[in-house]
Amino acid sequence: MAYSSVFQNRDWWKHTIAYEIYPSSFQDSNGDGFGDINGITSRLDYLQSLKVGALWLTPVYASPMVDNGYDVSDFYKINPLYGTMEDMDRLIAEADKRNIKIVMDLVFNHTSEECEWFKESRSNRHNPKRDWYIWKDPVITVAEDGSEHREPPNNWRSIFGVPAWTWCEERQQYYLHTFAEQQPDINWENPDVRQALYDIANFWINKGVGGFRIDAIPYIKKPSNFANGKPDASDGMVSIHTMTVNTTGILDFLQEFKANVTEGKNVFTVAEANGVGPEDLKYWVGEKGAFDMLFEFGHLHDVEIWCKPTPFGIMDFKKALLASQKATAKNGWYPVFFENHDKPRSVHNFFSPKVANHPDSNKMAAKAIAVLMMTLRGTPFLFEGQEIGMTNVKWNSIDKYDEVNTKAQYNLALQEGFSPTDAMEFVNRFSRDNARTPMQWDNSPNAGFTTGKPWLGMNENYPDINVATEEQDENSVLNFYKKLIELRQDSPALNGGNLEILLEEHPQVMGYKRGEYTILVNLDEASVTLDKALIEQKEKVISNYGDNLISNILRPLEALILKAT
């Protein structure tokens, strides 16, 4: 295919804004309550106004939607909820006209149980696809009375809080699933499976997409012994994440993927790799790495069991974020992100309820995150609604939530002895549905998202937080983002230069230099006094306080971009 001049540079993805869309929640074009591909196409001009150059769609493939599309039944077909392949082709073409490349989500750790591959594999032990998934015989225990009992192969618990093994009557064996039982894990040890996956990726490259986000990739390689792990909760099980993440040999698979799919082509890859530490990034990204960028989650307060959250403060956030910046400073590139479809809204994830739940301080916090987004070294990945400061919801009933892991975590909290009220507090704080409520376009019914009934409830604050309202308010979060994006795009230092860390051990302030710019962000709710040398001979370029005051006292949540004079 012919690329526009914008994409002739093989490193174009380093110098653009990326934007993640959760298609069910972005824009509905036909009134059925679900966002769709034509809805996305109708909003391309808006995305162009944000200088978006890479548009990542979470899965739009055929799927029974047990896990909102991450249970794929056919990678070569479009889910009718979202439209048709013709709609997809039109989206790719219309995006190209606006210098936007579509980025597809590859879910290559597992498929849906409705996938034809799995239907064949489960049918019997002699089928040609018999080992396309991970099958194990049961463990048979004998009770005192002599009766035999069937047990799973080990004590692993899936990411979604249920046993990681499900019994199959047809084969009289268990199959493994890292996530829901309807999402059986693919067997990457089989070369025929790997080739089938590479064929899928190349099909989409031939369609004209500009890159891939690759889902849950650290789990594709399983340990050879499938041993029990030390239980981490009262159910006697251990998280499968602990037992399988980044198993030795995984990089061989990933290098093979690179050689068969992306090498020599003008597309980029960004992998979701929870559990990859900064010290290992050199093997995953960079000149010899398997991918161009890597989403790793050390700075996002990743919580495996919601009712047992670990403490996470400003220094934890800073250390994780700066470790990744250091690790990719000379080899590799970083995706700068603070929200996605699996995490709470950033103002709730990084700040106290006092800040997050107050409309004024909430806006200040959202703008502070925006300054980090657009000035750290790397490609910014905005998540839909982040640019207008969308917030968590707070629903009082588990029945209002849709997401499968939310319900599993709620039940796990009850099993651990928490009250229903306490369990709902964990849900309100950590549920993935916080990021999945429909996009807030205006103050009309259902925020302009749909003329029908939304598939998931609206956030009640949409009359105040929406695109149309914020476009008219020069002090809005949206217009603040636009100023930052323009500054970043026009500045070689911010767009591709190096980063010099300042105030690394400061307990409240994130500070660094990018060329002639000094960035200071007070992440605390209290004022902070800094060395005057940090601000001397500098002019204020952007402040989330919206004034031109320059002082060595940073106000609560103040974020500054200063330029040497």
LUMFIVEX-419869 format. One record per residue (C-alpha): residue number from 1; residue in three letters; z, y, x. Coordinates in pm, whole numbers, plus 50000, padded with zeros to 5 digits. Layout:
<pts>
NUM | ALA | Z | Y | X
...
</pts>
This chain:
<pts>
1 | MET | 50000 | 50000 | 50000
2 | ALA | 49952 | 50362 | 50105
3 | TYR | 50270 | 50550 | 50184
4 | SER | 50291 | 50922 | 50139
5 | SER | 50340 | 51129 | 50452
6 | VAL | 50716 | 51145 | 50387
7 | PHE | 50740 | 50773 | 50453
8 | GLN | 50515 | 50752 | 50759
9 | ASN | 50825 | 50790 | 50978
10 | ARG | 50982 | 50447 | 51010
11 | ASP | 51327 | 50612 | 51008
12 | TRP | 51266 | 50810 | 50688
13 | TRP | 51569 | 50647 | 50523
14 | LYS | 51798 | 50812 | 50780
15 | HIS | 51696 | 51157 | 50664
16 | THR | 51707 | 51136 | 50288
17 | ILE | 51959 | 51111 | 50004
18 | ALA | 52005 | 50767 | 49849
19 | TYR | 52120 | 50730 | 49490
20 | GLU | 52252 | 50419 | 49319
21 | ILE | 52169 | 50356 | 48954
22 | TYR | 52348 | 50108 | 48731
23 | PRO | 52056 | 50063 | 48490
24 | SER | 52259 | 49961 | 48183
25 | SER | 52442 | 50293 | 48200
26 | PHE | 52190 | 50550 | 48327
27 | GLN | 51951 | 50637 | 48043
28 | ASP | 51849 | 50453 | 47726
29 | SER | 51492 | 50525 | 47610
30 | ASN | 51473 | 50314 | 47293
31 | GLY | 51808 | 50355 | 47116
32 | ASP | 51939 | 50001 | 47167
33 | GLY | 52246 | 50125 | 47355
34 | PHE | 52141 | 49989 | 47695
35 | GLY | 51991 | 50196 | 47972
36 | ASP | 51644 | 50081 | 48073
37 | ILE | 51361 | 50124 | 48322
38 | ASN | 51173 | 50378 | 48111
39 | GLY | 51494 | 50577 | 48086
40 | ILE | 51512 | 50588 | 48466
41 | THR | 51150 | 50700 | 48485
42 | SER | 51226 | 50984 | 48241
43 | ARG | 51497 | 51115 | 48477
44 | LEU | 51300 | 51111 | 48802
45 | ASP | 51260 | 51489 | 48800
46 | TYR | 51639 | 51523 | 48790
47 | LEU | 51671 | 51287 | 49085
48 | GLN | 51405 | 51480 | 49270
49 | SER | 51613 | 51797 | 49220
50 | LEU | 51888 | 51622 | 49420
51 | LYS | 51639 | 51552 | 49702
52 | VAL | 51677 | 51179 | 49639
53 | GLY | 51437 | 50973 | 49850
54 | ALA | 51574 | 50622 | 49799
55 | LEU | 51668 | 50496 | 49454
56 | TRP | 51875 | 50176 | 49455
57 | LEU | 51872 | 49987 | 49126
58 | THR | 52134 | 49721 | 49062
59 | PRO | 51960 | 49404 | 48933
60 | VAL | 51700 | 49438 | 48659
61 | TYR | 51575 | 49079 | 48686
62 | ALA | 51586 | 48821 | 48408
63 | SER | 51952 | 48731 | 48349
64 | PRO | 52190 | 48608 | 48078
65 | MET | 52410 | 48905 | 48181
66 | VAL | 52736 | 48718 | 48237
67 | ASP | 52793 | 48947 | 48535
68 | ASN | 52579 | 49240 | 48427
69 | GLY | 52265 | 49118 | 48599
70 | TYR | 52420 | 48977 | 48915
71 | ASP | 52360 | 48633 | 48762
72 | VAL | 51982 | 48615 | 48810
73 | SER | 51782 | 48351 | 48627
74 | ASP | 51437 | 48458 | 48756
75 | PHE | 51365 | 48707 | 49035
76 | TYR | 51000 | 48731 | 48933
77 | LYS | 51071 | 48857 | 48581
78 | ILE | 51228 | 49171 | 48434
79 | ASN | 51519 | 49143 | 48193
80 | PRO | 51384 | 49240 | 47846
81 | LEU | 51694 | 49458 | 47802
82 | TYR | 51549 | 49682 | 48072
83 | GLY | 51180 | 49656 | 47986
84 | THR | 50877 | 49480 | 48131
85 | MET | 50711 | 49431 | 48468
86 | GLU | 50458 | 49695 | 48359
87 | ASP | 50748 | 49939 | 48311
88 | MET | 50870 | 49849 | 48658
89 | ASP | 50528 | 49907 | 48811
90 | ARG | 50513 | 50248 | 48642
91 | LEU | 50858 | 50341 | 48773
92 | ILE | 50755 | 50250 | 49128
93 | ALA | 50434 | 50455 | 49096
94 | GLU | 50599 | 50759 | 48935
95 | ALA | 50879 | 50755 | 49191
96 | ASP | 50621 | 50744 | 49471
97 | LYS | 50462 | 51060 | 49332
98 | ARG | 50798 | 51233 | 49383
99 | ASN | 50853 | 51089 | 49732
100 | ILE | 51117 | 50848 | 49603
101 | LYS | 51115 | 50482 | 49707
102 | ILE | 51269 | 50218 | 49483
103 | VAL | 51530 | 49994 | 49646
104 | MET | 51581 | 49653 | 49485
105 | ASP | 51907 | 49459 | 49478
106 | LEU | 51871 | 49108 | 49624
107 | VAL | 52137 | 48866 | 49494
108 | PHE | 52093 | 48585 | 49742
109 | ASN | 52438 | 48423 | 49754
110 | HIS | 52404 | 48271 | 49408
111 | THR | 52190 | 48250 | 49095
112 | SER | 52261 | 48216 | 48726
113 | GLU | 52331 | 47868 | 48591
114 | GLU | 52024 | 47940 | 48372
115 | CYS | 51798 | 47956 | 48678
116 | GLU | 51541 | 47675 | 48679
117 | TRP | 51647 | 47587 | 49033
118 | PHE | 51998 | 47509 | 48913
119 | LYS | 51884 | 47328 | 48601
120 | GLU | 51687 | 47092 | 48824
121 | SER | 51966 | 47060 | 49079
122 | ARG | 52229 | 46969 | 48822
123 | SER | 52006 | 46721 | 48636
124 | ASN | 52068 | 46432 | 48878
125 | ARG | 52135 | 46352 | 49241
126 | HIS | 51775 | 46250 | 49311
127 | ASN | 51593 | 46565 | 49200
128 | PRO | 51390 | 46743 | 49476
129 | LYS | 51625 | 47042 | 49433
130 | ARG | 51938 | 46824 | 49441
131 | ASP | 52079 | 47010 | 49743
132 | TRP | 51965 | 47364 | 49660
133 | TYR | 52328 | 47434 | 49559
134 | ILE | 52664 | 47323 | 49698
135 | TRP | 52786 | 47000 | 49543
136 | LYS | 53099 | 46801 | 49631
137 | ASP | 53260 | 46485 | 49502
138 | PRO | 53599 | 46518 | 49332
139 | VAL | 53929 | 46439 | 49498
140 | ILE | 54086 | 46145 | 49312
141 | THR | 54464 | 46136 | 49293
142 | VAL | 54668 | 45845 | 49161
143 | ALA | 54978 | 45912 | 48952
144 | GLU | 55293 | 45700 | 48956
145 | ASP | 55174 | 45517 | 48647
146 | GLY | 54854 | 45420 | 48827
147 | SER | 54628 | 45655 | 48635
148 | GLU | 54360 | 45840 | 48826
149 | HIS | 54306 | 46216 | 48805
150 | ARG | 54004 | 46418 | 48912
151 | GLU | 54071 | 46728 | 49122
152 | PRO | 53840 | 46994 | 49275
153 | PRO | 53741 | 46948 | 49641
154 | ASN | 53985 | 47217 | 49755
155 | ASN | 54214 | 47497 | 49631
156 | TRP | 53975 | 47791 | 49659
157 | ARG | 53991 | 48064 | 49396
158 | SER | 53676 | 48259 | 49314
159 | ILE | 53651 | 48637 | 49353
160 | PHE | 53679 | 48655 | 48974
161 | GLY | 54022 | 48491 | 48966
162 | VAL | 53924 | 48143 | 48842
163 | PRO | 53892 | 47814 | 49037
164 | ALA | 53586 | 47826 | 49264
165 | TRP | 53471 | 47476 | 49161
166 | THR | 53331 | 47371 | 48823
167 | TRP | 53272 | 47013 | 48711
168 | CYS | 52921 | 46898 | 48623
169 | GLU | 52899 | 46595 | 48394
170 | GLU | 52536 | 46518 | 48475
171 | ARG | 52599 | 46473 | 48847
172 | GLN | 52967 | 46378 | 48826
173 | GLN | 53032 | 46635 | 49096
174 | TYR | 53173 | 46983 | 49138
175 | TYR | 52960 | 47284 | 49229
176 | LEU | 53087 | 47588 | 49419
177 | HIS | 53078 | 47944 | 49287
178 | THR | 53212 | 48241 | 49481
179 | PHE | 53209 | 48447 | 49161
180 | ALA | 53193 | 48335 | 48794
181 | GLU | 53139 | 47968 | 48705
182 | GLN | 52799 | 48069 | 48564
183 | GLN | 52698 | 48187 | 48915
184 | PRO | 52654 | 47876 | 49132
185 | ASP | 52625 | 47940 | 49505
186 | ILE | 52291 | 47871 | 49674
187 | ASN | 52282 | 47630 | 49968
188 | TRP | 52148 | 47835 | 50260
189 | GLU | 52161 | 47530 | 50487
190 | ASN | 51843 | 47407 | 50314
191 | PRO | 51532 | 47562 | 50479
192 | ASP | 51332 | 47527 | 50155
193 | VAL | 51591 | 47744 | 49980
194 | ARG | 51569 | 48010 | 50250
195 | GLN | 51189 | 48017 | 50229
196 | ALA | 51206 | 48056 | 49851
197 | LEU | 51434 | 48356 | 49897
198 | TYR | 51206 | 48514 | 50158
199 | ASP | 50911 | 48470 | 49921
200 | ILE | 51101 | 48664 | 49654
201 | ALA | 51171 | 48956 | 49888
202 | ASN | 50810 | 48970 | 50005
203 | PHE | 50689 | 48968 | 49644
204 | TRP | 50881 | 49292 | 49585
205 | ILE | 50762 | 49447 | 49910
206 | ASN | 50407 | 49383 | 49793
207 | LYS | 50500 | 49560 | 49468
208 | GLY | 50567 | 49873 | 49674
209 | VAL | 50946 | 49894 | 49698
210 | GLY | 51090 | 50077 | 49998
211 | GLY | 51395 | 49867 | 50073
212 | PHE | 51663 | 49624 | 49968
213 | ARG | 52032 | 49635 | 49907
214 | ILE | 52155 | 49280 | 49966
215 | ASP | 52449 | 49160 | 49760
216 | ALA | 52757 | 48967 | 49879
217 | ILE | 52583 | 48857 | 50198
218 | PRO | 52897 | 48758 | 50401
219 | TYR | 52949 | 48456 | 50176
220 | ILE | 52614 | 48280 | 50225
221 | LYS | 52735 | 48064 | 50516
222 | LYS | 53008 | 47818 | 50424
223 | PRO | 53244 | 47643 | 50667
224 | SER | 53158 | 47280 | 50736
225 | ASN | 53498 | 47131 | 50649
226 | PHE | 53570 | 47294 | 50308
227 | ALA | 53942 | 47270 | 50387
228 | ASN | 54230 | 47385 | 50168
229 | GLY | 54378 | 47725 | 50243
230 | LYS | 54731 | 47863 | 50229
231 | PRO | 54801 | 47965 | 49867
232 | ASP | 54824 | 48342 | 49814
233 | ALA | 54953 | 48346 | 49452
234 | SER | 55160 | 48142 | 49211
235 | ASP | 54853 | 47949 | 49092
236 | GLY | 54855 | 47754 | 49419
237 | MET | 54508 | 47874 | 49516
238 | VAL | 54365 | 48088 | 49795
239 | SER | 54091 | 48350 | 49770
240 | ILE | 53750 | 48215 | 49863
241 | HIS | 53694 | 48541 | 50049
242 | THR | 53957 | 48438 | 50302
243 | MET | 53800 | 48097 | 50350
244 | THR | 53428 | 48175 | 50368
245 | VAL | 53364 | 48537 | 50466
246 | ASN | 53145 | 48578 | 50777
247 | THR | 53152 | 48214 | 50884
248 | THR | 53017 | 48144 | 51232
249 | GLY | 52642 | 48094 | 51220
250 | ILE | 52573 | 48347 | 50944
251 | LEU | 52389 | 48580 | 51181
252 | ASP | 52133 | 48309 | 51256
253 | PHE | 52042 | 48304 | 50888
254 | LEU | 52025 | 48682 | 50873
255 | GLN | 51805 | 48715 | 51179
256 | GLU | 51570 | 48462 | 51022
257 | PHE | 51563 | 48673 | 50704
258 | LYS | 51473 | 48980 | 50912
259 | ALA | 51194 | 48797 | 51093
260 | ASN | 51044 | 48662 | 50771
261 | VAL | 51084 | 48967 | 50547
262 | THR | 51131 | 49310 | 50701
263 | GLU | 51027 | 49304 | 51065
264 | GLY | 50723 | 49524 | 51124
265 | LYS | 50728 | 49665 | 50770
266 | ASN | 50821 | 50015 | 50659
267 | VAL | 51117 | 49909 | 50447
268 | PHE | 51489 | 49931 | 50513
269 | THR | 51781 | 49701 | 50439
270 | VAL | 52141 | 49782 | 50357
271 | ALA | 52374 | 49487 | 50312
272 | GLU | 52698 | 49460 | 50120
273 | ALA | 52927 | 49306 | 50378
274 | ASN | 53289 | 49321 | 50276
275 | GLY | 53500 | 49186 | 50562
276 | VAL | 53277 | 49286 | 50853
277 | GLY | 53493 | 49488 | 51088
278 | PRO | 53375 | 49784 | 51297
279 | GLU | 53394 | 49570 | 51611
280 | ASP | 53125 | 49340 | 51468
281 | LEU | 52887 | 49607 | 51340
282 | LYS | 52676 | 49585 | 51657
283 | TYR | 52567 | 49236 | 51552
284 | TRP | 52482 | 49342 | 51197
285 | VAL | 52307 | 49678 | 51245
286 | GLY | 52135 | 49868 | 51521
287 | GLU | 51846 | 49782 | 51749
288 | LYS | 51916 | 49407 | 51749
289 | GLY | 52108 | 49385 | 51422
290 | ALA | 51996 | 49194 | 51115
291 | PHE | 52004 | 49503 | 50890
292 | ASP | 51943 | 49876 | 50911
293 | MET | 52273 | 49969 | 50745
294 | LEU | 52584 | 49794 | 50621
295 | PHE | 52819 | 49869 | 50332
296 | GLU | 53163 | 49771 | 50456
297 | PHE | 53467 | 49866 | 50257
298 | GLY | 53758 | 49938 | 50488
299 | HIS | 53779 | 50299 | 50371
300 | LEU | 53764 | 50215 | 49998
301 | HIS | 54105 | 50049 | 49961
302 | ASP | 53960 | 49711 | 49877
303 | VAL | 54211 | 49521 | 49662
304 | GLU | 54160 | 49148 | 49612
305 | ILE | 54447 | 49095 | 49364
306 | TRP | 54495 | 49408 | 49155
307 | CYS | 54858 | 49344 | 49067
308 | LYS | 54940 | 49318 | 49439
309 | PRO | 54779 | 49633 | 49583
310 | THR | 54849 | 49714 | 49946
311 | PRO | 54962 | 50066 | 50042
312 | PHE | 54675 | 50294 | 50137
313 | GLY | 54724 | 50650 | 50256
314 | ILE | 54532 | 50931 | 50421
315 | MET | 54563 | 50781 | 50769
316 | ASP | 54440 | 50442 | 50646
317 | PHE | 54138 | 50616 | 50496
318 | LYS | 54071 | 50820 | 50809
319 | LYS | 54108 | 50532 | 51052
320 | ALA | 53872 | 50307 | 50858
321 | LEU | 53610 | 50577 | 50811
322 | LEU | 53621 | 50697 | 51170
323 | ALA | 53615 | 50342 | 51309
324 | SER | 53281 | 50285 | 51137
325 | GLN | 53150 | 50619 | 51263
326 | LYS | 53249 | 50527 | 51619
327 | ALA | 53101 | 50178 | 51594
328 | THR | 52759 | 50314 | 51490
329 | ALA | 52761 | 50628 | 51704
330 | LYS | 52522 | 50493 | 51969
331 | ASN | 52383 | 50180 | 51808
332 | GLY | 52310 | 50167 | 51439
333 | TRP | 52328 | 50387 | 51134
334 | TYR | 52588 | 50422 | 50863
335 | PRO | 52560 | 50451 | 50484
336 | VAL | 52807 | 50721 | 50381
337 | PHE | 52950 | 50626 | 50042
338 | PHE | 53267 | 50668 | 49841
339 | GLU | 53165 | 50518 | 49506
340 | ASN | 52958 | 50229 | 49375
341 | HIS | 52929 | 50009 | 49067
342 | ASP | 53221 | 49790 | 49182
343 | LYS | 53481 | 50057 | 49257
344 | PRO | 53685 | 50315 | 49064
345 | ARG | 53571 | 50676 | 49070
346 | SER | 53652 | 50834 | 49406
347 | VAL | 53889 | 51103 | 49282
348 | HIS | 54110 | 50823 | 49145
349 | ASN | 54063 | 50594 | 49444
350 | PHE | 54160 | 50845 | 49712
351 | PHE | 54393 | 51091 | 49541
352 | SER | 54712 | 51074 | 49338
353 | PRO | 54714 | 51058 | 48956
354 | LYS | 54847 | 51415 | 48961
355 | VAL | 54524 | 51528 | 49127
356 | ALA | 54285 | 51291 | 48955
357 | ASN | 54408 | 51359 | 48602
358 | HIS | 54409 | 51742 | 48622
359 | PRO | 54070 | 51905 | 48554
360 | ASP | 54106 | 52177 | 48821
361 | SER | 54244 | 51970 | 49108
362 | ASN | 54011 | 51687 | 49010
363 | LYS | 53714 | 51917 | 49067
364 | MET | 53853 | 52030 | 49403
365 | ALA | 53897 | 51667 | 49511
366 | ALA | 53543 | 51579 | 49400
367 | LYS | 53408 | 51867 | 49608
368 | ALA | 53616 | 51762 | 49910
369 | ILE | 53457 | 51416 | 49890
370 | ALA | 53117 | 51587 | 49856
371 | VAL | 53169 | 51771 | 50186
372 | LEU | 53244 | 51443 | 50362
373 | MET | 52945 | 51276 | 50194
374 | MET | 52695 | 51530 | 50316
375 | THR | 52829 | 51604 | 50665
376 | LEU | 52931 | 51267 | 50810
377 | ARG | 52674 | 51091 | 51027
378 | GLY | 52463 | 50857 | 50819
379 | THR | 52262 | 50832 | 50500
380 | PRO | 52455 | 50957 | 50193
381 | PHE | 52459 | 50708 | 49904
382 | LEU | 52552 | 50884 | 49581
383 | PHE | 52648 | 50676 | 49280
384 | GLU | 52530 | 50791 | 48937
385 | GLY | 52767 | 51050 | 48793
386 | GLN | 52947 | 51112 | 49121
387 | GLU | 52748 | 51432 | 49164
388 | ILE | 52902 | 51574 | 48843
389 | GLY | 53255 | 51449 | 48916
390 | MET | 53275 | 51168 | 48661
391 | THR | 53621 | 51012 | 48633
392 | ASN | 53793 | 50686 | 48548
393 | VAL | 53850 | 50599 | 48185
394 | LYS | 54191 | 50507 | 48046
395 | TRP | 54163 | 50264 | 47760
396 | ASN | 54473 | 50110 | 47607
397 | SER | 54332 | 49767 | 47523
398 | ILE | 54175 | 49499 | 47739
399 | ASP | 53931 | 49439 | 47452
400 | LYS | 53760 | 49771 | 47528
401 | TYR | 53662 | 49650 | 47874
402 | ASP | 53346 | 49448 | 47929
403 | GLU | 53357 | 49337 | 48291
404 | VAL | 53441 | 48972 | 48362
405 | ASN | 53666 | 49028 | 48666
406 | THR | 53868 | 49290 | 48479
407 | LYS | 53971 | 49034 | 48219
408 | ALA | 54046 | 48774 | 48486
409 | GLN | 54262 | 49022 | 48680
410 | TYR | 54444 | 49122 | 48361
411 | ASN | 54529 | 48758 | 48291
412 | LEU | 54632 | 48701 | 48652
413 | ALA | 54874 | 48994 | 48629
414 | LEU | 55029 | 48840 | 48316
415 | GLN | 55061 | 48506 | 48498
416 | GLU | 55236 | 48685 | 48783
417 | GLY | 55500 | 48809 | 48538
418 | PHE | 55382 | 49162 | 48467
419 | SER | 55402 | 49303 | 48116
420 | PRO | 55083 | 49379 | 47916
421 | THR | 55150 | 49750 | 47974
422 | ASP | 55175 | 49701 | 48350
423 | ALA | 54868 | 49478 | 48350
424 | MET | 54672 | 49753 | 48173
425 | GLU | 54782 | 50003 | 48438
426 | PHE | 54623 | 49783 | 48704
427 | VAL | 54308 | 49757 | 48491
428 | ASN | 54291 | 50134 | 48436
429 | ARG | 54322 | 50188 | 48810
430 | PHE | 54089 | 49924 | 48950
431 | SER | 53842 | 49809 | 48682
432 | ARG | 53474 | 49814 | 48773
433 | ASP | 53406 | 49948 | 48424
434 | ASN | 53539 | 50283 | 48546
435 | ALA | 53210 | 50327 | 48731
436 | ARG | 52997 | 50175 | 48457
437 | THR | 53062 | 50403 | 48161
438 | PRO | 52733 | 50568 | 48057
439 | MET | 52595 | 50864 | 48247
440 | GLN | 52698 | 51198 | 48098
441 | TRP | 52385 | 51410 | 48051
442 | ASP | 52497 | 51667 | 47795
443 | ASN | 52756 | 51733 | 47522
444 | SER | 52555 | 51583 | 47236
445 | PRO | 52673 | 51255 | 47075
446 | ASN | 52700 | 50980 | 47338
447 | ALA | 52635 | 51242 | 47607
448 | GLY | 52258 | 51217 | 47568
449 | PHE | 52266 | 50863 | 47704
450 | THR | 52153 | 50691 | 47384
451 | THR | 52080 | 50753 | 47017
452 | GLY | 52233 | 50414 | 46939
453 | LYS | 52572 | 50258 | 47006
454 | PRO | 52647 | 50248 | 47382
455 | TRP | 52694 | 49899 | 47524
456 | LEU | 53015 | 50027 | 47689
457 | GLY | 53238 | 50304 | 47561
458 | MET | 53181 | 50663 | 47669
459 | ASN | 53433 | 50849 | 47879
460 | GLU | 53600 | 51093 | 47639
461 | ASN | 53561 | 51387 | 47880
462 | TYR | 53181 | 51397 | 47854
463 | PRO | 53175 | 51724 | 47651
464 | ASP | 53313 | 51898 | 47961
465 | ILE | 53173 | 51687 | 48245
466 | ASN | 52796 | 51652 | 48203
467 | VAL | 52473 | 51746 | 48377
468 | ALA | 52356 | 52012 | 48131
469 | THR | 52686 | 52201 | 48135
470 | GLU | 52720 | 52184 | 48511
471 | GLU | 52364 | 52298 | 48577
472 | GLN | 52462 | 52629 | 48412
473 | ASP | 52791 | 52667 | 48601
474 | GLU | 52746 | 52797 | 48955
475 | ASN | 53092 | 52665 | 49047
476 | SER | 53034 | 52313 | 48915
477 | VAL | 53056 | 51994 | 49116
478 | LEU | 52683 | 51940 | 49060
479 | ASN | 52577 | 52276 | 49200
480 | PHE | 52820 | 52230 | 49490
481 | TYR | 52643 | 51903 | 49574
482 | LYS | 52306 | 52076 | 49556
483 | LYS | 52419 | 52342 | 49805
484 | LEU | 52547 | 52075 | 50041
485 | ILE | 52230 | 51868 | 50011
486 | GLU | 52014 | 52171 | 50089
487 | LEU | 52230 | 52255 | 50390
488 | ARG | 52211 | 51897 | 50517
489 | GLN | 51837 | 51867 | 50471
490 | ASP | 51771 | 52196 | 50649
491 | SER | 52003 | 52127 | 50944
492 | PRO | 51900 | 51892 | 51228
493 | ALA | 52265 | 51871 | 51336
494 | LEU | 52379 | 51744 | 50995
495 | ASN | 52069 | 51540 | 50920
496 | GLY | 52061 | 51332 | 51236
497 | GLY | 52283 | 51471 | 51510
498 | ASN | 52591 | 51327 | 51676
499 | LEU | 52948 | 51350 | 51549
500 | GLU | 53246 | 51465 | 51757
501 | ILE | 53582 | 51369 | 51606
502 | LEU | 53854 | 51634 | 51584
503 | LEU | 54218 | 51596 | 51474
504 | GLU | 54192 | 51218 | 51487
505 | GLU | 54568 | 51165 | 51459
506 | HIS | 54634 | 51446 | 51210
507 | PRO | 54812 | 51297 | 50908
508 | GLN | 54644 | 51522 | 50650
509 | VAL | 54312 | 51659 | 50777
510 | MET | 53976 | 51501 | 50850
511 | GLY | 53800 | 51707 | 51114
512 | TYR | 53481 | 51673 | 51316
513 | LYS | 53191 | 51868 | 51467
514 | ARG | 52820 | 51821 | 51401
515 | GLY | 52632 | 52044 | 51645
516 | GLU | 52714 | 52406 | 51560
517 | TYR | 52912 | 52306 | 51251
518 | THR | 53284 | 52233 | 51227
519 | ILE | 53401 | 52043 | 50921
520 | LEU | 53765 | 52049 | 50812
521 | VAL | 53884 | 51866 | 50500
522 | ASN | 54247 | 51874 | 50387
523 | LEU | 54296 | 51544 | 50204
524 | ASP | 54651 | 51635 | 50109
525 | GLU | 54797 | 51817 | 49810
526 | ALA | 54998 | 52046 | 50040
527 | SER | 54883 | 52330 | 50264
528 | VAL | 54830 | 52260 | 50634
529 | THR | 54854 | 52493 | 50934
530 | LEU | 54601 | 52423 | 51210
531 | ASP | 54541 | 52558 | 51559
532 | LYS | 54362 | 52894 | 51530
533 | ALA | 54114 | 52784 | 51797
534 | LEU | 53950 | 52558 | 51538
535 | ILE | 53834 | 52856 | 51332
536 | GLU | 53789 | 53131 | 51590
537 | GLN | 53437 | 53269 | 51638
538 | LYS | 53313 | 53085 | 51332
539 | GLU | 53182 | 53190 | 50995
540 | LYS | 53238 | 53008 | 50670
541 | VAL | 52925 | 52839 | 50537
542 | ILE | 53064 | 52644 | 50243
543 | SER | 53410 | 52607 | 50090
544 | ASN | 53522 | 52420 | 49782
545 | TYR | 53745 | 52719 | 49706
546 | GLY | 53431 | 52931 | 49666
547 | ASP | 53554 | 53229 | 49867
548 | ASN | 53493 | 53369 | 50215
549 | LEU | 53852 | 53363 | 50337
550 | ILE | 53887 | 53216 | 50685
551 | SER | 54236 | 53113 | 50787
552 | ASN | 54400 | 52851 | 51002
553 | ILE | 54602 | 52755 | 50695
554 | LEU | 54408 | 52504 | 50488
555 | ARG | 54498 | 52521 | 50123
556 | PRO | 54560 | 52201 | 49918
557 | LEU | 54244 | 51986 | 49907
558 | GLU | 54047 | 52259 | 50088
559 | ALA | 53717 | 52152 | 50242
560 | LEU | 53538 | 52385 | 50483
561 | ILE | 53212 | 52391 | 50670
562 | LEU | 53223 | 52648 | 50950
563 | LYS | 52942 | 52755 | 51180
564 | ALA | 52976 | 52892 | 51532
565 | THR | 52884 | 53260 | 51551
</pts>
